[in-house]
Amino acid sequence: MHELTRGHGAVRRECVYGVGVPSILWFRRDLRLLDHPALLAAVESARTDLDGKVVPLFVIDPVLWESAGAVRQNYLVASLRALDESLNGNLLIKHGDPRTVVPEVVATAGAKSVHISADFGPYGQARDESVESALSVPLVRMGSPYAVAPGRVNKDDGTAYRVYTPFYRAWMRHGWRAPAEDAPADVDWWMPMECDGFPTPADLGDIILPPAGEKAAWERWEIFRSLSLTDYDDLRNRADLDGTSVLGHHLKYGEIHPRSLLAELSDADEVYRKEICWREFYADVLFRHPSSAHTSLDTRFDDQMRWATGPETEARFDAWLTGRTGFPFVDAGMRQLLTAGWMHNRVRMVVASFLIKDLHIPWQRGAAHFMNLLRDGDLASNAHGWQWTAGSGTDASPFYRVFNPITQGLKFDPDGSYVRKYIPELAHLAGKSAHEPWLSPEGYSAGYPRPIVDHKAEREVALADYAAIKRS
Ligand SMILES: Cc1cc2nc3c(=O)[nH]c(=O)nc-3n(C[C@H](O)[C@H](O)[C@H](O)COP(=O)(O)OP(=O)(O)OC[C@H]3O[C@@H](n4cnc5c(N)ncnc54)[C@H](O)[C@@H]3O)c2cc1C
């Protein structure tokens, strides 16, 4: 059912000036061929001319490339390789500022249109507007990385939802179109100029990434659908189990579209549908508040909160970054991030709460570290996942709800196997005792650090700090 249609014919790298008028499909966060409205539009446009060809283009934009970090650089290159393979080696990769590169490709190819999936992020929107004004041909936006494009779900009075649950209901009422089944067949892909080749990503160290690309995304979906979807509601919070879809990176790079996943769900899968909707909600919030990528929506958190500073705080921040806080569930999560470029959602919430409410460090520092290491690092979901935990965002968790890092571990990793997997210094502790090494005579025999703070005391400090800004 999800076999890619591969009707591209022979590899075509020669320039064929004067035959037909080509169109360009500029790939960005849509590295797939299935259910791709912009691709269908590019093919349609090319076919209105006799023998029209489609130029599949990807631009390595130094601004995005340099800020991506080793994990996302490596993942992107793997995903581009998979895409190139499905294009029979015709992916035109150019390096440089899209504002100059895209018009150059248009001129060389003699193209009549450039087709894109719309980008709703702050950088992407500004970039597309600049490219549009530099082009002599239309920049045609069709589709987006979302089932419902940001800005479309509104209250009856036309204003935005600030709370998730009514957004979800309105998003459901709004609906989305069904996915197109196959990739377009017999496309005449064309590489009209020299390809700059795949960029060289930064060293990945010991991190092992899962397979990238559209085929890998569908394979992962099939595994999740057949083994875990039915139990998703029960298992999704268990850090020790493979109970979530682990599709975040595939969605981030558009190797699979959320609409395609939604079409596979039944009424019984509402909990999973709601998770997809969180992604849409946060994209909508970022679209309406672009500065919320880096600043708190509730500005008191940036302007008035008493955040900790000084050498002791920096040492604690370093312990958090390296998974040496002495709180096993927190450290296991931070080490999972360092070794897998991924962290379970429940643990993301716990480590974020620990940074903000136990160490009193602003969410932005944690968010930057996540963006640097998460393979699914996404500006909207990350900034607003952090702001939810901080209590500073739209429909945020209340600040006074402070996660207890020990009881969270006991609840969501009940026999300690997640902790033992990522913390070798605790591997000798059986069962749930891995969560509380201070209770075992052998707890610290393998060099695991003592807790860097007293959780109860720091919780009180956080609540007092919050009470102070609430009064203001
Ligand atoms: C502090 C913090 C930072 C986060 N940073 C990111 C990030 O950079 N990129 C990212 O994609 N998600 C982020 N999330 C949300 C969530 O943790 C991940 O989407 C999820 O863990 C990815 O694993 P999965 O694909 O197995 O999720 P599943 O549980 O299988 O969910 C399916 C999909 O739904 C979406 N989704 C699920 N939960 C959320 C959520 N709370 N917010 C937004 N989308 C959601 C994702 O696209 C996910 O892939 C963050 C959450 C927190 C608390």
The ligand as an ORCA input file, in Angstrom:
! r2SCAN-3c Opt
* xyz 0 1
  C      10.738     19.985     27.054
  C      10.163     19.334     25.813
  C      10.783     19.523     24.579
  C      10.243     18.932     23.426
  N      10.875     19.131     22.221
  C      10.337     18.600     21.085
  C      10.953     18.819     19.826
  O      11.962     19.518     19.694
  N      10.387     18.234     18.729
  C       9.260     17.452     18.821
  O       8.801     16.931     17.800
  N       8.647     17.254     19.998
  C       9.152     17.790     21.139
  N       8.546     17.555     22.335
  C       7.282     16.790     22.363
  C       7.440     15.271     22.563
  O       8.318     15.018     23.619
  C       7.960     14.577     21.317
  O       7.204     14.948     20.202
  C       7.872     13.057     21.457
  O       8.584     12.636     22.591
  C       8.446     12.398     20.216
  O       8.421     11.009     20.382
  P       7.403     10.110     19.572
  O       7.510     10.403     18.127
  O       7.616      8.706     20.004
  O       6.015     10.640     20.121
  P       4.567      9.951     20.114
  O       4.135      9.852     21.534
  O       4.535      8.711     19.325
  O       3.646     11.079     19.440
  C       3.458     11.133     18.035
  C       3.829     12.482     17.513
  O       2.965     13.467     18.080
  C       3.689     14.676     18.259
  N       3.734     14.985     19.690
  C       3.564     14.145     20.728
  N       3.617     14.817     21.897
  C       3.841     16.104     21.579
  C       3.991     17.298     22.350
  N       3.906     17.310     23.693
  N       4.237     18.440     21.700
  C       4.301     18.476     20.346
  N       4.160     17.386     19.567
  C       3.925     16.212     20.180
  C       5.086     14.429     17.746
  O       5.178     14.872     16.423
  C       5.226     12.918     17.864
  O       6.186     12.400     16.994
  C       9.070     18.136     23.513
  C       8.464     17.955     24.754
  C       9.001     18.534     25.898
  C       8.324     18.305     27.218
*
